[in-house]
């Protein structure tokens, strides 16, 4: 897991919890 992925998980933890169907890939800025 890259630092970017870790950072995204940290920043978007709430979003991921809200949007479990989409997860990090959608929550993470492209």
C-alpha positions in Angstrom: 0.0 0.0 0.0 1.4 3.4 -1.0 1.5 6.5 1.2 -1.1 8.0 -1.1 -3.5 5.2 -0.5 -2.9 5.4 3.3 -3.5 9.2 3.2 -6.6 8.8 1.1 -8.0 6.2 3.6 -7.2 8.5 6.5 -8.8 11.6 4.8 -11.8 9.8 3.4 -12.4 7.3 6.2 -15.8 8.9 6.9 -16.7 8.9 3.2 -15.7 5.3 2.9 -17.9 4.4 5.9 -20.7 6.3 4.2 -20.0 4.9 0.7 -18.9 1.3 1.4 -20.2 0.3 -2.0 -17.7 2.6 -3.8 -14.8 2.6 -1.3 -11.4 4.2 -1.6 -11.2 4.2 -5.4 -14.2 6.5 -5.8 -13.4 8.5 -2.7 -9.8 9.1 -3.7 -9.3 12.2 -6.0 -8.2 11.1 -9.5 
